[in-house]
Amino acid sequence: MTLTWTDWQAIAVPLVLAVGAVAVLLIDSFWRSASGQLRHTVVTLLTVAVILFGLVFVWAQRDDFKPAFCRPAVEGPAECSLVFEPLTAGLWAVLLIGALGVVGLSAYRLLSADIPVGEYHFLLLSALVGATVLAGARDLATVVIALEVVSLPSFAMVALRRDRRGSEGALKAFLVSVLSTAVMLFGISYLYGVTGSLYLSTIANRLSGLDPELRRVAFAAGLFVIVGFGFKIAAVPFHGWLPDTYVGAPIEVTAFLAVVSKSAGVAGLLVLVTSGVAPSGSELRTVVAILAALTMTVGNLAALRQQEAVRLLAWSSIGQVGFLLAPLAVGDAQAVVGYLAAYVVVTVGAFGAVAVVQRHRPGGLLTDYRGMVRSEPGLAGALIFFLVVLAGLPPGLAGLFTKFAAFQAVIDAHLGWLAIVMAINVMIGLAVYLRWVAELFRLPAEDPFSVDIESPAVAMIALCAATAAVLSILPSTLFSLAI
């Protein structure tokens, strides 16, 4: 296979991210003469630079179609392993913005002192390479490889602190990942057996022409693939590993898992459902709809019982995955990407606020936030705004519009039962987030504490709040990402 200029353009962003990851590791390993602050600053700026390159590239090429690693097909269009198209551009923008927010929360004096800086940024960029490839993958082999490139660095990031809770969380995530990959590969092997191809476009074309016996085999194979992704994105009932992993990881790594890793899994599942294993009318889309209903219900009900901020956000993120799976089940890529974009922005901001508070109150309880409206009105106001966006309440109109788009997609597909489940879960979600908001206004049992918020944290939380406000005023921006 000969690499063309189009191939190089299509892989430019993952390639630059990979080069940046290697450069970060080399700088941290061999530039020992520099002070820790200078080395941390240089590594952070390099990471920011390669991510900004990706965002600039996506913005400049967002309307283009660039297939990569293609070969002529026996029937139909050429078979390609990776495609850069408007949907890919939208997913890459979401992933890169999320990663940029996490890097901002990991600046000097914000990242925990016991986390090695070079390894942290190397693993972050490596996982981001896999995430971007996954969003553009168009064959099952590339999907599996990219998903593992996302997963393996993420597990290592969880254990960077080298304490018992981090090691336990990393081990749980690793074991679940091994199981999910095995299940996925089992399904892929059968899909290849019945269709004779690993390319998603060819699989989609051949599934409709299978005889009834082979169609049942293809359904079971596709089900195994979706179950494998269900483990990765912590969809119910494959979610048991997520809360302990989130709590055991450093708060910056938890933000990365909630934003980039989860978004990558949703992006990969979106590509699979819309481009290959579950074409329109497939019974597998009903399976995804059932997963959506279970995930949002269990996630929100469990979040109601949580007393720790990180655990609440962990279960809340499971509930949010359910809302993402609902439009995905009907193949509405616009609604999925728009919802994902709003979720990423406000989740980074919420974790930024939690990180600031937990440096002063390590217990991480919701009661630690009592009285913050009086003692830290700026931080409390930003956190309230992030929570109302997640709940879909005004003035968080970005959350309201994305939830409305998800409802519209489901209703247009005549899935009334799923719309009813979504409506019930919106009300449960209101109780989840407003309970936290109420703590911010409640009078504390002791004098409210004041925190020294470092400038990078102020900048990142303010930027997330400003972005969420702009998206609330201009919601069309969210839904233009996948056009």
C-alpha positions in Angstrom: 0.0 0.0 0.0 1.4 3.4 -1.0 0.8 6.3 1.3 -0.6 9.3 -0.5 -0.8 13.0 0.6 -4.4 12.5 1.5 -3.5 9.6 3.8 -0.9 11.8 5.6 -3.5 14.6 5.9 -6.1 12.2 7.4 -3.7 11.0 10.1 -2.0 14.4 10.7 -3.7 14.9 14.1 -3.0 11.5 15.6 0.5 11.6 14.2 1.4 14.9 15.7 -0.1 13.8 19.1 2.0 10.7 19.0 5.2 12.7 18.2 4.3 15.1 21.0 3.9 12.2 23.4 7.4 10.9 22.6 8.8 14.4 22.9 7.3 14.9 26.3 8.8 11.7 27.6 12.2 12.5 26.2 12.2 16.0 27.7 11.2 14.8 31.1 13.7 11.9 31.0 16.8 13.7 29.8 16.4 17.4 30.8 17.2 16.7 34.5 19.3 19.8 34.9 16.2 22.0 34.8 14.1 22.8 37.9 10.9 20.8 38.4 8.8 23.9 37.8 10.5 24.7 34.5 10.3 21.1 33.3 6.6 21.0 34.2 5.9 24.2 32.4 7.7 23.2 29.3 6.0 19.8 29.2 2.6 21.4 29.7 3.2 24.0 27.0 4.3 21.2 24.5 1.2 19.2 25.3 -1.0 22.3 24.8 0.8 23.1 21.6 0.1 19.7 19.9 -3.5 19.7 21.1 -4.0 23.2 19.7 -2.5 22.1 16.4 -5.2 19.4 16.3 -7.9 21.9 17.0 -6.6 24.3 14.3 -6.4 21.4 11.8 -9.9 20.3 12.6 -11.3 23.8 12.2 -9.4 24.3 8.8 -10.4 21.0 7.3 -13.8 20.4 9.0 -15.8 20.3 5.7 -13.3 18.0 3.9 -13.6 14.3 3.2 -10.2 12.5 3.4 -10.1 8.7 3.3 -6.9 7.0 4.4 -5.4 3.5 3.8 -7.9 2.6 1.2 -8.1 -0.4 -1.2 -10.4 -1.1 -4.1 -13.4 -3.2 -3.1 -14.8 -6.2 -5.1 -18.2 -4.5 -4.9 -19.2 -1.0 -3.9 -17.0 1.9 -2.9 -13.3 1.6 -1.8 -12.7 0.1 1.6 -10.9 2.5 3.9 -9.4 2.0 7.4 -9.7 5.6 8.5 -11.8 8.5 7.3 -11.7 12.1 8.1 -15.1 13.7 7.4 -17.4 16.2 9.2 -18.5 13.6 11.8 -14.8 12.8 12.5 -14.0 16.5 12.8 -16.8 17.0 15.3 -15.7 14.1 17.4 -12.0 15.1 17.3 -13.0 18.7 18.3 -14.8 17.3 21.4 -12.0 15.0 22.3 -9.3 17.7 21.9 -11.2 20.3 23.8 -11.8 17.8 26.7 -8.1 16.9 26.7 -7.1 20.6 26.7 -9.3 21.2 29.7 -7.7 18.4 31.6 -4.2 19.7 30.8 -5.3 23.1 32.1 -6.3 21.4 35.4 -2.9 19.8 35.5 -0.7 22.9 35.4 2.1 23.5 37.8 0.9 23.6 41.5 -2.4 22.0 40.4 -1.2 18.5 39.5 -0.6 16.4 42.7 3.0 16.5 43.7 3.3 12.7 43.9 2.4 12.3 40.2 5.3 12.1 37.8 4.8 14.9 35.3 6.4 13.3 32.2 4.7 10.0 32.5 1.3 11.7 33.1 1.5 13.9 30.0 2.9 11.0 27.9 0.1 8.7 28.9 -2.5 11.5 28.3 -1.3 12.1 24.8 -1.0 8.4 24.1 -4.6 7.8 25.1 -5.6 10.8 23.0 -3.9 9.3 20.0 -6.1 6.2 20.4 -9.2 8.3 20.9 -8.8 10.3 17.7 -8.0 7.1 15.7 -11.0 5.4 17.2 -13.3 8.3 16.1 -12.1 8.0 12.5 -11.8 4.2 12.3 -13.8 2.5 9.6 -12.6 -1.1 10.0 -13.0 -3.4 13.0 -9.3 -4.2 13.4 -8.5 -0.4 13.6 -11.4 0.0 16.1 -10.0 -2.7 18.4 -6.4 -1.4 18.3 -7.4 2.2 18.8 -9.7 1.2 21.7 -6.8 -0.5 23.4 -4.5 2.4 22.8 -7.1 4.5 24.7 -7.6 2.0 27.5 -4.0 0.9 28.4 -2.6 4.4 29.1 -5.8 5.2 31.0 -5.2 2.3 33.4 -1.6 3.4 33.9 -2.8 6.9 34.7 -5.1 5.7 37.4 -2.2 4.0 39.2 0.3 6.9 38.8 0.0 7.8 42.5 1.1 4.2 43.5 -1.2 4.0 46.5 -3.6 1.2 47.4 -6.8 2.8 46.1 -5.2 3.8 42.8 -3.8 0.3 42.3 -7.1 -1.3 43.1 -9.0 1.0 40.7 -6.5 0.4 37.9 -6.6 -3.4 38.4 -10.4 -3.4 38.3 -10.5 -1.3 35.1 -7.8 -3.5 33.6 -9.5 -6.8 34.3 -12.8 -5.4 33.0 -11.0 -4.2 29.9 -9.5 -7.6 29.2 -12.9 -9.2 29.5 -14.6 -6.7 27.3 -11.9 -6.9 24.6 -12.2 -10.7 24.6 -16.0 -10.5 24.2 -15.6 -7.9 21.4 -13.0 -10.0 19.5 -15.3 -13.0 19.8 -18.1 -11.0 18.1 -15.7 -9.6 15.5 -14.5 -13.0 14.5 -18.1 -14.1 13.8 -18.9 -10.9 12.0 -15.9 -11.6 9.7 -17.0 -15.1 9.3 -20.5 -14.2 8.0 -19.7 -11.1 6.0 -16.1 -11.9 4.8 -14.9 -8.4 5.7 -13.6 -6.2 8.5 -14.5 -2.9 6.8 -17.6 -1.3 8.2 -19.0 -0.1 4.9 -18.8 -3.6 3.4 -20.3 -5.2 6.5 -23.2 -2.8 6.4 -23.8 -3.7 2.7 -23.6 -7.4 3.2 -25.7 -7.7 6.3 -28.9 -7.0 4.5 -28.2 -9.8 2.0 -27.6 -12.6 4.5 -30.0 -15.6 4.7 -32.0 -15.8 8.0 -29.7 -18.3 9.6 -26.6 -16.2 9.1 -28.5 -13.1 10.0 -29.1 -14.6 13.5 -25.4 -15.3 13.8 -24.6 -11.7 12.7 -27.0 -10.4 15.3 -25.3 -12.3 18.1 -21.9 -11.2 16.8 -22.9 -7.6 16.7 -24.4 -8.0 20.2 -21.0 -9.2 21.5 -19.3 -6.1 19.9 -21.8 -3.7 21.5 -21.4 -5.5 24.9 -17.6 -5.0 24.6 -18.2 -1.3 24.1 -20.7 -1.3 27.0 -17.9 -2.4 29.3 -15.7 0.4 28.0 -18.2 3.2 28.5 -19.6 1.7 31.7 -23.1 1.2 30.4 -25.3 -0.7 32.8 -25.0 -3.6 33.6 -21.3 -3.4 32.7 -20.6 -0.4 35.0 -19.4 -2.0 38.3 -15.7 -1.0 37.9 -16.3 2.7 37.3 -17.1 4.3 40.7 -14.1 2.7 42.5 -11.8 3.6 39.7 -12.9 7.2 39.7 -12.5 7.5 43.4 -9.1 5.7 43.5 -7.6 7.8 40.7 -6.1 11.3 41.2 -8.8 13.9 40.5 -7.1 15.1 37.3 -7.0 11.5 36.0 -10.7 11.1 37.0 -11.5 14.1 34.9 -9.6 12.6 32.0 -11.5 9.3 32.3 -14.9 11.1 32.6 -14.2 13.4 29.6 -11.8 11.9 27.1 -11.9 8.2 27.7 -15.7 8.1 27.9 -16.1 10.3 24.9 -13.8 8.1 22.9 -15.9 5.0 23.8 -19.1 6.8 22.8 -17.4 8.0 19.5 -16.4 4.5 18.7 -19.8 3.0 19.4 -21.4 5.8 17.3 -19.2 4.9 14.3 -20.0 1.2 14.7 -23.8 1.7 15.0 -24.1 4.3 12.2 -21.5 2.9 9.8 -21.4 -0.8 10.2 -22.8 -3.4 12.5 -26.2 -1.9 13.2 -27.6 -0.2 10.1 -31.0 1.5 10.1 -33.8 -1.0 11.1 -31.4 -3.4 12.8 -32.6 -5.1 16.0 -29.2 -4.2 17.5 -30.5 -0.6 17.7 -33.2 -1.8 20.0 -30.5 -3.4 22.2 -28.8 0.0 22.4 -32.1 1.6 23.3 -32.6 -0.9 26.2 -29.0 -0.2 27.3 -29.7 3.5 27.3 -32.8 3.1 29.5 -31.1 0.9 32.0 -27.9 3.0 32.1 -29.6 6.4 32.7 -32.0 4.9 35.3 -29.4 3.0 37.4 -26.9 5.8 37.1 -29.3 8.5 38.3 -30.8 6.4 41.1 -27.4 5.5 42.5 -26.2 9.1 42.2 -29.1 10.1 44.5 -27.6 8.0 47.4 -24.0 9.4 47.1 -22.4 11.5 49.8 -19.1 12.1 48.1 -18.7 14.6 45.3 -16.5 12.3 43.1 -18.8 9.3 43.5 -21.8 11.5 42.7 -20.1 12.6 39.5 -19.1 9.0 38.7 -22.6 7.8 38.9 -23.9 10.9 37.3 -21.6 10.2 34.3 -23.1 6.8 34.0 -26.5 8.4 33.9 -25.3 10.9 31.2 -24.1 7.9 29.1 -27.6 6.7 29.1 -28.8 10.0 27.6 -26.0 9.8 25.0 -27.0 6.2 24.1 -30.7 7.2 23.5 -30.1 9.3 20.3 -27.2 6.9 19.3 -29.8 4.1 19.3 -31.7 5.8 16.5 -28.5 6.9 14.6 -28.8 10.6 15.2 -25.1 11.6 15.1 -25.9 15.3 15.4 -27.7 14.9 18.7 -25.0 12.6 20.1 -22.1 14.9 19.2 -23.9 18.0 20.5 -24.8 16.3 23.8 -21.2 15.1 24.1 -19.8 18.5 23.5 -21.9 20.2 26.2 -21.2 17.3 28.6 -17.4 17.6 28.1 -17.2 21.3 28.7 -19.3 21.3 32.0 -17.7 18.1 33.3 -14.2 19.5 33.0 -15.4 22.6 34.9 -17.2 20.6 37.6 -14.1 18.5 38.2 -12.0 21.6 38.3 -14.2 23.0 41.1 -14.0 19.6 42.9 -10.2 19.5 42.6 -9.9 23.0 44.2 -12.1 22.1 47.1 -10.5 18.7 47.7 -7.1 20.2 48.1 -8.5 21.9 51.2 -11.1 19.3 52.3 -9.6 15.9 51.2 -12.7 14.0 52.5 -14.6 15.1 49.4 -18.0 15.0 51.0 -20.9 17.1 49.7 -21.2 18.7 53.1 -17.7 20.2 52.5 -19.4 22.6 50.1 -21.8 24.1 52.6 -21.8 27.9 52.7 -19.6 28.3 49.6 -22.0 30.8 48.1 -21.0 33.1 50.9 -17.3 32.3 51.3 -16.4 31.6 47.7 -19.1 33.1 45.5 -17.2 32.9 42.3 -16.3 29.2 42.6 -19.7 28.4 43.9 -21.5 30.3 41.1 -19.4 28.4 38.5 -20.1 25.0 40.1 -23.9 25.8 40.3 -23.9 26.7 36.6 -22.1 23.5 35.6 -24.6 21.4 37.7 -27.7 23.1 36.2 -26.3 22.5 32.7 -25.9 18.8 33.5 -29.5 18.9 34.9 -30.8 20.7 31.8 -32.2 23.7 33.8 -32.1 27.4 32.8 -29.8 29.3 32.7 -27.9 26.2 31.6 -29.6 26.2 28.2 -26.8 24.1 26.6 -27.9 21.1 28.7 -31.6 21.9 28.0 -31.2 22.1 24.2 -29.1 18.9 24.0 -31.6 17.0 26.1 -34.4 18.3 23.9 -32.5 17.2 20.8 -32.1 13.7 22.3 -35.8 13.6 23.1 -36.6 14.8 19.6 -34.5 12.1 18.0 -36.1 9.4 20.1 -39.7 10.6 19.4 -39.0 10.9 15.7 -38.0 7.3 15.7 -41.3 6.3 17.4 -39.6 5.0 20.6 -42.2 6.4 22.9 -41.3 4.1 25.8 -37.7 5.4 25.7 -38.9 9.0 25.7 -41.0 8.2 28.9 -38.0 6.7 30.6 -35.9 9.7 29.6 -38.5 12.1 31.0 -38.5 10.2 34.4 -34.8 10.3 34.5 -34.6 14.0 33.8 -36.7 14.5 37.0 -34.4 12.1 39.0 -31.4 14.0 37.6 -32.9 17.3 38.9 -32.9 15.8 42.4 -29.3 14.6 42.0 -27.9 18.0 41.0 -30.1 20.2 43.0 -29.2 18.3 46.2 -25.6 19.4 45.6 -26.7 23.0 44.8 -28.6 23.1 48.1 -25.5 22.3 50.0 -23.8 25.3 48.5 -26.5 27.6 50.0 -27.0 25.8 53.3 -25.5 27.4 56.4 -22.4 25.4 57.5 -22.2 23.8 61.0 -18.8 25.6 61.4 -17.3 28.7 59.9 -17.2 28.4 56.1 -13.7 27.9 54.7 -12.0 30.1 52.2 -9.6 28.6 49.6 -6.7 30.0 47.7 -7.4 29.2 44.1 -4.4 29.2 41.8 -4.5 31.3 38.7 -4.5 28.3 36.2 -7.5 26.8 38.1 -9.3 30.2 38.0 -8.6 30.5 34.3 -9.8 27.0 33.4 -12.9 27.0 35.5 -13.8 30.5 34.1 -13.1 29.4 30.6 -15.4 26.4 31.0 -18.1 28.5 32.4 -17.8 31.1 29.7 -17.8 28.4 27.0 -20.9 26.8 28.5 -22.6 30.2 28.6 -21.8 30.9 25.0 -23.1 27.4 24.0 -26.3 28.2 26.0 -26.7 31.4 23.9 -25.7 29.8 20.6 -26.9 26.2 20.9 -26.7 25.8 17.1 -22.9 25.6 17.5 -23.3 22.3 19.3 -25.3 20.7 16.6 -23.1 22.0 13.8 -20.2 19.9 14.9 -21.4 16.8 13.1 -22.7 18.4 9.9 
